[in-house]
Structure formats: structure tokens, C-alpha cells
């Protein structure tokens, strides 16, 4: 633990910035916690930081202490509507790197228009929990390599699920796949926490524009609808026009936007 005093207008005492763990900091004002900072490496290896503080002073002091003790580059994510928080991070030297739109996606096939959608000839949809794990990992790796070789994986939605180093499939039971007789051609991941989240829809480059992504969505959303979920949510990078068109074409509505900031 190390503690560093900073002057503060919160009380007559100094705000003390204390590193309480390897990646956690507290701002203390007369022994009262008035702010918390946290740092975490996400699965793609990037370092993300967050600060929870009601007032500018402890936020600024926490940011100063964390930036002095952490390597760069570092990232954070904010709701674009939170102008005050965005301003605080900008004051700490962060700039906007990317914007993601958060969509609410209906599940009712009568609303999405996916009720009659079938996969193309020779392709079948394998439901979540029934995919062959080795084939699933193979198509995931192939798609990642294809994306990395073109637009780069940084253009995909930020992934926040903890996983062992190098393992890109955390829970195979969350993936449904589009299968050809000898291999998988695409996949969709749906995670259920507080509400269903479509974390990834992807198809191998040589099999795109065949309706496979729509078939995967039709299957996943139909499954959610039958289980009682009226809507799911997903994030789309603002430059990914194909993904935006895919979701908006089935009635998805942009609800908010997030900014990824970098220093």
C-alpha cells in the first residue's frame, strides 16, 4: 500500500490517495472514501481504467495517481450522454478513440421479419450448447485472423468477458453456429446476464453475403423470444455500416452511444 496526500476543498484535511491493491485505489477524505479507481486488462490485452467519484477533486487526484503508476496506452469507456464524466477524462489527457452504438433488438419474428428466414443450401444451424468444441474454436480463430488481417479486431465490439490467456472461447455453450458438412462457417454468441446480449455475429469471409448472418440471428432471436425475452441488446462500432444495416433491417433501434477514450 502507498499513500499520497493532495490538497482538497472537501474538508480541512488533505485527500489521501491510497493504492489498496495491485489495481485499486481509494481517495480518502478524513478516513471517508470519496472516490475509487480501478484498472483491468481486458481479454484483448488492453488496459482499461475507471474512476468512481462524486466530485472533481478526488477524480482528478485519483487520475493523477493512477496515470503516474500505470503503463500507457490505457483506455476507458463512458456513456456519451455523460458530458461531465467525459470532460473529466479529457481533462486527464484522454481523447476519443471510437464510438459504439448500443441497439435494442426485438426478438419477435413477426417484428424482425425473420420468421421465414432459413440458412442457405448446405448450411445448418447448430443450437447453442450443441456445437463441436474443436470446430467452434477453429472457426473462431479463422474469423479473428481474417478480421485482424483487414480492418483489425479493434473495430469489433469491445469484449469484457474474463478468460484464460489466449483462450477466445470462454463458454462454448453460449455459441450457436452455421455448419457446413465439414466445418463451421459462422457463429453467434448470446450471453444472458441481466438481459440477453448479442456479443458477436460473424461469418467467414468466403461465405459472407449468403444470408448466413441473418439465419444465425433468426435462430438466436427466435430462441430468446420463445424463452420469454422481448428484446436483446448489442453494440456496433459506428464505422461498421454492414452490421448497422443488418440490425436496423430487423427493427433494432439505437438507444445510446458509448465512447472509448484512450491516453
Helices and strands as residue ranges (DSSP letters): E 3-6, E 15-21, E 24-29, E 32-41, E 47-53, H 56-69, E 74-79, H 83-91, E 95-106, H 109-112, E 124-126, H 133-149, G 153-155, G 172-174, E 175-179, E 184-192, E 196-203, G 205-207, H 212-226, E 231-237, H 241-248, E 253-262
